[in-house]
Amino acid sequence: MPTEQGNAQDSSRPAGTHFGRRRALLAGGAVLAAGIGAAADELARDGRTAGRATTGAPPTKAAILFHGARQAGVTAPQQPATHLLSFDLPQTSAATDRKTLRSVLGALTRTLATAASDAPPDPRLQGGGATRLTSLVGIGPTLATRLGLNVPASLGELPPFPGDRLEPHRSNGDLLVQLCAADRWTLTIVSELAGTAAHAAGAVPRWTQSGFLPHTAPGTTPRNLFGSKDGTANPDHAAAEQWVWGPPGAHRNGTVLVYRRIHMDVTGFAALPEGRRDRVIGRRARDGVALSGTAENDEPDIYAKNPDGSYVIPATAHVRLASPRFDGGARMLRRSYSYDDGPTDRGLLFCAFMRDPAQFTRVQNRLAARDALTPFLQHRASAMAYVLPGTAPAGTLGEQLWT
């Protein structure tokens, strides 16, 4: 599974937009390679995250703005918990289905904007300060083709990969919504509100999935369920404009999300000797340093060799096979989460954002063919969606779909 992507943080800011000046440092997503680098908890410096203070009381955090050129579910700092919802639109006629989609997107826009505000009307979201909710809404490739929507030409179904054990009832969907917040309570209430609004407008629930990040001190890298440091090597602003966000035009403030639900054999991996685990990943578990480096932030040198001619980072190491050096420097923005659906079903919710999903296909084909981590992983669900550009306060998500 693709994870190793370079060394930097800020990837959220549009090069220029009428929504105003935005400056953000993105938190790295939790990803499946053993630790790829440093701080996963960068604080955003952006209109979405400006704080408020009350005289005589500790400073309180303001709501993260829903409206903006790009959706906050991608640009705001990664939250500790997530909940994904997938919906289908019943197929009737193209004209009717387009009308239904407009209605669903309008309902989701109103519901999510209200829930993310400083004063959400639902009493269950009151009394504890701002919800700090972030969200994103995306369109699946099947619906886009069916309705002739204006989406990137690169959007399409992922091909099958060797070893996939995908469960249809947990995969795909016409619309994908991702909610993120600091606590499970907020996600439970908002997922109910969003699901009710979407269903009332004509969408049919398909699947849901919850995930979480570990408690991690600010400025340090979280670990995944394998115990590996996980989640720093994300593209900086310049690289994100090239590899994550769309090209100039209607899709400039949109991106493509690839989602994979990956079961992890935590017990089996833990049974390996520590040195063997490090060679499988390509990083030392104890500190996250690449086998070729001396500090956690050192970029892995995938060509470094030992005196005997063998690679310092083994040829089958996860980090090496996922390196952007094999893809002309192309990088994806990873904001993944762990999941625990019972003692026999734990793993990773791989969420990666990119301009061209062919990048994921190339990386995943390499991993499926040679990755030493493969015996401990099983891809059980998959989805792809075009993450829509954001919207102004008077607008609705998806306005560019009809042009």
Helices and strands as residue ranges (DSSP letters): H 72-75, E 81-88, H 94-115, G 123-125, E 134-139, H 141-147, G 168-170, E 175-181, H 184-200, E 204-212, H 237-243, E 255-264, H 266-270, H 274-281, H 318-321, G 324-327, E 333-334, E 337-340, E 346-354, H 358-370, G 374-376, E 377-387, G 399-402
